[in-house]
Amino acid sequence: MSEVGELAKITYRELFRRLYEKKMPRPNDLAIGRVIRIEDHGIYVFLEEYELEAYVPLKELSTRFIKHPRELVKLNQKIVVKIYKMRGRLVNASLKRVLPIERQKKLLEWRKLRRSLILMQQMADELGVSIDEVIEKVGKPITEYYDTPYDGFEAAVRWGEEVLEEVGVPKEWIPTIYNIVKSSIKLKEIILKRMLLIRTLAPDGLARIKKALLEGQKIDPNRIEIEYISSPRYLVRIKGYDWKETIKLFNKFFDVVKKNILKGNKWPTEVSYEELEEKKKGKRKE
C-alpha cells in the first residue's frame, strides 16, 4: 500500500476528481500514467487521475527510432503522458509529445497533491470531521486561487494565517490548520543582506539615524535585523522565502529610513547602500 493509502481514507483519484471536477481527460491534457503492460507495438498505462487505461503506440514513445518499448520503459514505471485522442473511454496517449518542462511540472503537481491529501487527512483527524468535509471546505476553496492545496498551504507558512482566511477557509478551523501546515512544511529561508551607508553633518545626526532605523524596522520587526558595524556602516538583514518579495521589503525599509534621515535636515547628508550578494556587488545611491 502506498504512503497516501496508509494515511488517507480516500484515493488520490477521488481527491483529484473532487478538487477539479474532472471525470475524463481531454485532448492535450497531461496525465500521470503507470505502465501496466508492454507489447511489441506499444504500451498500456493506467491513468491514476481518471482510473482509465490508455494506449501509447510505439511511434508515440520517442522522437528517436526504437525497436521495442522496453528500450524506454519498465513495468510499473510512472510516466507523464499527453492525451491526443479520445473515443469514449478509449484513450490514446503520447510520451514523445510531452516537453521536459511539462513533465517536471506535472510530476511536481502530482507530488503536491499526494502531500495535500496526507495533510488534509491530518486536519480531518485533528478537527474531528470527515476528510470529505475538509476537501470541500479547505481543499476546493484553495484551488480557486492556487494550483494545488499544497501551494496554498505553503503560502500560509510564508505569509501567515491571513492566506487561509482570504481564500475562504472556515475561521474556526484556521488555527488548527495553520499549526499543522506550519509544523509539516519546512520552507527554505533566505536572508537578504544590505550594507547601509549613512553620513550626515546634522548636529543631531546620531539620534536622527537611530530614530530612522527604528522607524524602518517597525515595518516588519520579525524579519528586519539591523547591526551597527562602524560609522557610517549598518548591516541590514531581511529574512524571507522569496527573493523578489524580500527585496521589495528592503526597498520599503530603505525608503522609510531615507525619508526620516532627510526630513527637516538642511545639513549635507548621504544615504546609500551596498548589495552584498556575490552576483550583485556594487553600490546604489538614492
Secondary structure, 3 states (H helix, E strand, C coil): CCHHHHHCCCCHHHHHHHHHCCCCCCCCCEEEEEEEEEECCEEEEEECCCCEEEEEEHHHCCCCCCCCHHHCCCCCCEEEEEEEEEECCEEEEECCCCCHHHHHHHHHHHHHHHHHHHHHHHHHHHHCCCHHHHHHHHHHHHHCCCCCHHHHHHHHHHHCCHHHHHHCCCHHHHHHHHHHHHHHCCCCCEEEEEEEEEEECCCCHHHHHHHHHHHHHCCCCCCEEEEEEECCEEEEEEEECCHHHHHHHHHHHHHHHHHHHHCCCCCCEEEEEEECCHHHCEEEEC
